[in-house]
Amino acid sequence: MTEPAATEATVLARVAGAVGHLSLNRPRALHALTLDMVRAMTAALLAWRDDPAVRAVIIDHAEGRGFCAGGDIAFLRDSALGDQGVAARQFFYEEYQLNHLILTYAKPVIAFMDGITMGGGVGIAGPAQFRVATEATRLAMPETGIGLFPDVGGGWYLSRLAGRLGSYMALTGARLDGADCLWAGLATHYLPQAALAEAKAALIADPDAATAILHRLAVVPPVAKVASQSGDIDRLFASDRYEDILAALAADGGEWATATLATLRTKSPQTCKVALRQLRDSLHCDDFAANMAMEYRIGARVILRPDFAEGVRAVIIDKDHAPRWNPPTPELVTDDLLNAIFAPLPADEEWKPL
């Protein structure tokens, strides 16, 4: 596995047959998104949107074991510490515009979520009309572990899953495999990795038959592991109040509840509370654009809060996995702090779709 040469694009954009084909091409970073990658994808999608010769779009990765591991977290931290988050906010602004463009795209978009699909990867696969999972899919929104929150539309998708699965995923960063994704509705089809080349070739040959092609090549997945946990998830994550969830897990005392509580104790109390409010408020958003405007407000504030720089230090830079969260406990994350994080921005700074 090699990093693209300086002259090789980190997004490969080309037209094959009547299909626009976008392949993420930053394998050493598991195709984590940079601003240049976001801009390249947006430019291609805009060019193809009104081109009658392009009837569908495929999004996949060029090589390696991950579809997309998220955004360039080190870049975002450098911005938070170096330029008061100016560059980070620009990245969020344009990334969210890409997410919205995919969701509102007039032509079918088929995303192949083969391998690691996290954070920003969910942001570009989640809004696609067709979302293909495989036995290698590992999907998660793990942001609370680094003091961030499940953005890129996470509030929209997770809040609309059945029961309390979305809250569980947002708080714990739990990884779902391909079978879990299909069961939850985060994937529309489950294909074996061995069938992906055939699927893409068939789509290129006849993009208008996307539904039939994916149905023909789909297989019955293994039993979804998360399905067996759904009762506990719905019961123990029933509240929108973080302290109530922690108390329910502690009171249960079972093996699964105890392990889940231990996981939550490693997460940022601030961003766990942010995530719960985000998912609750998303259900009252009129449309996806309103959700993204809300998430941009959150991102603009959270990126400058102490937990983000500290979380990235602990998990990604120093790797000591011992973050010192500030505030250190859920009880100290006040409603006033949350209100400030969610408050509207000045009118000229608010997020808007393309």
C-alpha positions in Angstrom: 0.0 0.0 0.0 1.5 3.3 -1.1 0.7 6.9 -0.7 -0.2 8.6 -3.9 2.7 10.3 -5.6 2.8 14.1 -5.5 1.4 14.3 -9.0 -1.4 11.7 -8.3 -4.8 12.9 -7.2 -6.1 12.0 -3.8 -9.5 11.7 -5.4 -9.7 9.9 -8.8 -12.6 11.4 -10.8 -13.5 10.0 -14.2 -16.4 9.0 -16.3 -16.8 5.4 -17.3 -19.7 4.7 -19.6 -22.6 6.7 -18.3 -21.3 6.7 -14.7 -19.3 9.3 -12.9 -16.8 7.5 -10.7 -15.1 9.0 -7.6 -12.5 6.9 -5.8 -10.8 8.1 -2.6 -7.1 7.7 -3.1 -5.2 8.4 0.2 -4.6 4.8 1.3 -1.9 5.4 4.0 -4.4 7.6 5.8 -7.3 5.2 5.2 -8.6 7.8 2.8 -9.3 10.4 5.5 -10.7 13.5 3.9 -8.7 16.6 3.3 -10.2 20.0 2.1 -8.6 19.3 -1.3 -10.4 16.0 -1.5 -13.7 17.6 -0.5 -13.3 20.2 -3.1 -12.4 17.7 -5.8 -15.5 15.6 -5.1 -17.7 18.7 -5.0 -16.4 20.0 -8.3 -16.9 16.6 -10.0 -20.4 16.2 -8.7 -21.4 19.7 -9.8 -19.9 19.1 -13.3 -21.8 15.8 -13.6 -25.1 17.1 -12.2 -26.2 18.8 -15.4 -24.3 16.5 -17.8 -26.9 14.3 -19.6 -24.1 11.8 -20.4 -23.7 11.0 -16.7 -26.7 9.1 -15.3 -25.3 7.8 -12.0 -22.3 8.2 -9.6 -20.2 5.6 -7.9 -18.2 6.6 -4.8 -15.6 4.1 -3.6 -11.9 3.9 -2.6 -9.0 3.1 -4.9 -7.1 0.6 -2.7 -6.5 -0.4 0.9 -8.6 -1.7 3.7 -10.8 1.4 4.4 -13.4 3.2 2.5 -12.8 6.4 4.5 -11.6 6.7 8.1 -13.0 10.2 8.6 -11.6 13.7 8.4 -8.0 14.9 8.8 -8.1 15.1 12.6 -4.6 16.3 13.0 -5.2 19.2 10.6 -8.3 20.2 12.5 -6.4 20.2 15.8 -3.6 22.2 14.3 -6.1 24.8 13.2 -7.8 24.9 16.6 -4.5 25.5 18.3 -2.9 27.7 15.6 -5.5 29.9 13.9 -8.5 29.9 16.3 -10.2 27.3 14.2 -10.4 29.4 11.0 -9.2 26.6 8.7 -11.2 23.9 10.6 -14.4 25.9 10.2 -13.7 26.2 6.4 -13.2 22.5 6.2 -16.5 21.8 8.1 -18.3 24.4 5.9 -17.3 22.8 2.6 -17.5 19.2 3.8 -21.1 19.8 5.0 -21.9 21.3 1.6 -20.6 18.1 0.0 -22.7 16.0 2.3 -25.8 18.0 1.4 -25.0 17.9 -2.3 -24.9 14.1 -2.2 -28.2 13.8 -0.3 -30.0 16.2 -2.7 -28.3 14.9 -5.9 -30.9 14.3 -8.7 -29.0 11.2 -10.0 -28.5 7.9 -8.2 -25.3 7.8 -6.0 -24.0 4.4 -5.1 -21.5 4.3 -2.2 -19.5 1.2 -1.6 -18.8 1.2 2.2 -16.2 -1.6 1.9 -13.9 -1.6 4.9 -13.5 1.1 7.6 -16.3 3.8 7.3 -16.1 6.3 10.1 -16.9 9.9 10.7 -16.4 11.8 7.4 -16.8 8.4 5.6 -20.3 8.1 7.0 -20.8 11.7 5.8 -20.3 10.8 2.2 -21.9 7.4 2.2 -24.9 8.1 4.4 -26.6 10.5 2.0 -26.1 8.2 -1.0 -29.3 6.6 -2.4 -27.6 3.2 -2.5 -25.2 2.2 0.4 -23.5 -1.1 -0.1 -22.0 -2.9 2.9 -19.7 -6.0 2.8 -18.2 -8.5 5.2 -15.4 -6.0 5.7 -17.5 -3.0 6.6 -16.8 -1.4 10.0 -19.0 1.7 10.4 -18.8 4.0 13.4 -19.1 7.5 14.6 -16.4 7.5 17.3 -16.1 11.3 17.8 -17.0 11.5 21.5 -13.7 9.7 22.2 -11.7 12.7 20.9 -13.9 15.5 22.2 -15.8 16.0 19.0 -19.4 15.0 18.1 -21.0 12.8 15.4 -21.3 15.5 12.7 -21.4 15.3 8.9 -25.2 14.6 9.2 -24.8 12.2 12.1 -27.6 14.0 13.9 -29.9 13.4 11.0 -29.1 9.7 10.4 -28.6 8.5 14.0 -31.7 10.1 15.4 -33.8 8.4 12.8 -32.7 4.9 13.5 -35.1 2.5 15.2 -35.2 2.7 19.0 -32.2 4.1 20.7 -29.5 2.6 18.5 -28.5 6.1 17.3 -27.9 7.4 20.8 -25.9 4.3 21.7 -23.7 4.7 18.6 -23.3 8.4 19.1 -22.2 8.0 22.7 -20.1 4.9 22.6 -18.6 5.0 19.1 -19.7 1.4 18.7 -18.6 -0.3 15.4 -21.2 -1.9 13.3 -20.3 -4.6 10.8 -21.9 -5.0 7.4 -24.7 -7.2 8.6 -25.4 -4.7 11.5 -25.6 -1.9 9.0 -28.1 -3.6 6.8 -30.2 -4.6 9.8 -30.1 -1.0 11.1 -30.9 0.6 7.7 -27.5 2.3 7.4 -26.8 0.1 4.4 -29.3 -0.6 1.6 -27.5 -3.8 0.3 -25.1 -6.4 1.5 -22.7 -7.7 -1.1 -19.7 -10.0 -0.7 -16.4 -8.3 -1.4 -15.8 -10.8 -4.2 -18.9 -9.4 -6.1 -17.9 -5.7 -6.0 -16.0 -5.6 -9.3 -18.9 -7.3 -11.0 -21.3 -4.9 -9.5 -19.4 -1.8 -10.6 -18.9 -3.1 -14.1 -22.6 -3.9 -14.4 -23.5 -0.4 -13.1 -21.2 1.2 -15.6 -22.8 -0.8 -18.4 -26.3 0.0 -17.3 -26.6 2.6 -14.5 -30.4 2.8 -14.9 -30.6 -0.8 -13.6 -28.9 0.0 -10.3 -31.7 -1.4 -8.2 -31.9 -4.7 -10.1 -28.1 -5.1 -10.3 -27.6 -4.7 -6.5 -30.5 -6.9 -5.8 -29.2 -9.6 -8.0 -25.7 -9.6 -6.5 -26.8 -9.1 -2.9 -26.5 -12.1 -0.5 -28.1 -12.8 2.9 -25.7 -11.5 5.6 -24.9 -13.2 8.8 -27.1 -12.5 11.8 -26.7 -8.9 13.0 -25.0 -8.9 16.3 -26.4 -5.6 17.3 -29.9 -7.0 16.9 -29.4 -9.2 20.0 -28.4 -6.1 22.0 -31.3 -3.9 20.8 -33.5 -4.6 23.8 -30.8 -3.5 26.2 -29.9 -0.5 24.1 -33.5 0.7 24.0 -34.0 0.2 27.7 -30.7 1.6 29.0 -30.3 4.4 26.6 -34.0 5.5 26.8 -33.3 9.0 28.2 -32.0 12.1 26.5 -30.3 13.0 29.8 -26.7 11.6 29.9 -26.7 11.2 33.7 -29.8 9.0 33.4 -28.1 6.7 30.9 -25.0 6.3 33.1 -27.2 5.6 36.2 -29.3 3.0 34.2 -26.2 1.2 33.1 -24.7 1.2 36.6 -28.0 0.0 38.1 -28.3 -2.9 35.6 -25.0 -4.4 36.6 -25.0 -7.0 33.9 -21.9 -7.9 31.8 -23.0 -5.9 28.8 -24.1 -2.9 30.8 -20.9 -2.9 32.9 -18.7 -3.0 29.8 -20.7 -0.3 28.1 -20.5 2.0 31.2 -16.7 1.5 31.2 -16.6 2.6 27.6 -18.6 5.7 28.3 -16.3 6.6 31.2 -13.5 7.1 28.6 -15.6 9.6 26.5 -15.8 13.4 26.8 -18.7 14.2 29.1 -19.2 17.5 27.2 -19.5 16.0 23.8 -21.7 13.1 25.0 -24.1 15.7 26.2 -23.7 17.6 23.0 -24.5 14.5 21.0 -27.6 13.6 22.9 -29.0 17.1 22.4 -27.9 17.1 18.8 -29.9 13.9 18.0 -32.9 15.2 19.9 -32.9 18.6 18.2 -32.3 17.0 14.8 -35.7 15.4 14.9 -37.2 18.9 14.9 -35.2 20.1 11.9 -37.3 20.8 8.8 -34.8 19.3 6.5 -31.2 18.1 6.1 -30.0 21.6 5.4 -31.4 22.8 8.8 -29.6 19.9 10.5 -26.3 20.8 8.8 -26.7 24.4 9.9 -27.1 23.2 13.4 -24.1 20.9 13.2 -21.9 23.7 11.8 -22.8 25.9 14.8 -21.8 23.1 17.1 -18.6 22.4 15.2 -17.6 26.0 15.2 -17.7 26.1 19.0 -16.6 22.5 19.9 -13.4 22.7 17.8 -12.2 25.5 20.2 -13.3 23.8 23.4 -10.5 22.2 25.5 -11.7 18.6 25.0 -11.0 18.5 21.2 -7.3 19.3 21.4 -6.9 17.1 24.5 -8.8 14.2 23.0 -6.8 14.1 19.8 -3.6 14.4 21.9 -4.6 11.4 24.0 -5.9 9.1 21.3 -4.0 10.1 18.1 -0.8 12.0 19.0 0.6 10.7 22.3 -1.7 7.6 22.3 -1.7 7.4 26.1 -5.5 7.1 26.0 -5.7 9.1 29.2 -7.5 12.3 28.3 -8.1 14.9 30.9 -11.6 16.2 30.0 -12.7 19.7 30.9 -15.3 19.7 32.3 -14.4 16.4 33.9 -17.8 15.1 34.8 -21.3 15.2 33.2 -22.7 17.1 36.1 -20.3 20.0 35.4 -21.4 20.3 31.7 -24.1 22.9 32.3 -27.1 23.8 30.3 -25.6 27.3 29.9 -22.6 25.7 28.2 -24.7 23.6 25.9 -26.9 26.6 25.0 -23.8 28.5 24.1 -22.5 25.7 21.9 -25.9 25.4 20.0 -26.6 29.1 19.7 -27.0 30.7 16.3 -23.9 32.2 14.7 -23.8 35.8 13.4 -25.9 35.9 10.2 -22.9 36.2 7.9 -21.2 33.1 9.5 -24.1 30.7 9.3 -23.8 27.6 7.1 -25.6 27.5 3.8 -25.9 24.8 1.2 -24.4 25.2 -2.3 
